[in-house]
Each structure stands twice: as structure tokens, then as C-alpha cells.
Amino acid sequence: MDSERAAELLASERQRIEAALSDLGPGDHGEELSHADQHPADDGTDLYEEERDAGLADALRGELAAVERAEQRLAEGKYGLSVESGEPIPDARLEVQPSAERTVEEQARYEGAG
């Protein structure tokens, strides 16, 4: 994959992730009511939403870190090569997952080992 296309894909991925993080916001889930006015089930819903959003934010920050590592590999001329074996990562994989660090087979082994 040429570096111009790689940079375009990574920029688009960064924008998507940053927008998703922004949409999560600071964790405000509506107006704050006194606990006397709030049904106990509302407390459970609020807690669930806060935990869900925290999990989503963690996952998005992980994706953003992967994009940053891919941008660094691009700057070093190593983009599109597996960080594990140095083998080329197919362009089709990079089109779908621009921050891919390994071939599909290597990623499957990596995830299976964890």
C-alpha cells in the first residue's frame, strides 16, 4: 500500500475514534435529580451506562493508541509490515483495519496466546 493511501486511512480512523470518544462525553447521563426524586432502578441504569461508557472509552483509547503506533510505523517506513515477523500485511486487511500490526494468522495466534 502506498504511503499516501495509508496516511488517508489512518487519518480517517483517527477521526472516527476521536469523534466516538467525544460523543461519550464526560459521563453526563441527563439531569441530576435528588435521590429522593429518583427511582432506585434509575440508579442502576445510570451505573450501567457509566460502566458501559467507561468500557467503550477504554476500548477506543486502545484503538487510538494502535493508530498512533501505525502512524509511527508509517513515518519509519515500516507500515504494512508485521511487527511480529516483518512479513507484509495484505492491503485488503489494511483497508479494513488500517492499524493492523500483524497478519491475520499471526493475530489469531497472538490472541490465542493471551
N, C-alpha and C positions, 0 to 999 in steps of 0.2 A: 504494500500500500504506500502511495506517495505521501510525503510529509504534509503537504497542503490538505489532503483529504483527512489525514489523521488528526491534524490540528482542528479542522472543522468539526469532526465527530466529537472530539474531546471537549471543545467549547460548547457544543450543543448539550452534551451530557452534563457538564458543569452547570450550565444554565438551568437544566431540568432539576437537578438536585438542589441547587440553591433556592429555586422557586418553591420546591416542595418543603424545604426547611423553613422558608419564610412563611408559607401557608400554615405551618404548625403553630407559629407564633409563640408567645411567651407562656402558653398554657392556660389562657383565659377561656373558660368554657361558659361564658354567659355572666349575667349579673350575679353579684354576690348577695345572697339573702341571709338574713339571720337564721341561725339553726332552728329557732322556734317556728319559723315560717316554712321550713324545708322538710319535706317528707324523707324519712330515712333511706328510701330507695334512691332518692336523688343523690345522697351522699355516695352510695355505691356506684351509681352511674358516673359521677364526677371522678371518683377514684379510678374506675376502669378507664375512662377517657384519658386521664393524666398518665396512667401507666402505659396505655397503648401509644400515646403520643411520644412518651419518653423512649419507648422501644423503637418506634419509627424514626425518631430523631437520631438515635444511636446508629441504626442501620444506614440512614442517609449520610451521617458523618463518616461511616466506614466506606461508603461508596465514593464520597468526595475525596477521601484520602487515597483511594485506588486511582481516581482520576489524576490527582496530583502526582502520584508515582508514575503514571503513564506519561504525563506531560514531561516529567524529568527524563524518562527514557527517550522520549521524542527529542528533547534537547541534546541528549547524549548520542543520538543516532542509533539507539538500541530498541526503538519502538517496533513492535511486531515480532520480537524475538522472545521466546520463553525465558523467564527469569530462572527457571529450573535447569533447562537443558541447552538453551541457546538456539533451539530449533525454531524455524519460522512458524508463527501463528497464522493460520489461514485468514485471508482477507474477509471471507464471509463471516468468520467468528468475530473479527474486529468491527465489522459493520454493525453487528448485533450488540456486541459488548466491547465498546472502544477501550475500556480499561483492562481488558483481559490480560492476565500476566502469564498464563500457561496455555498449552494446547488443551483441547477437550479431554484427552486421555490423561494428561498429567494432572489436570484439575480434578478429575474423578479420583485418581489415586491420592491426591493431596487431601481432598475432603474425606475420603475413606480412612485416612490415617489419623484424622483429628478426632 
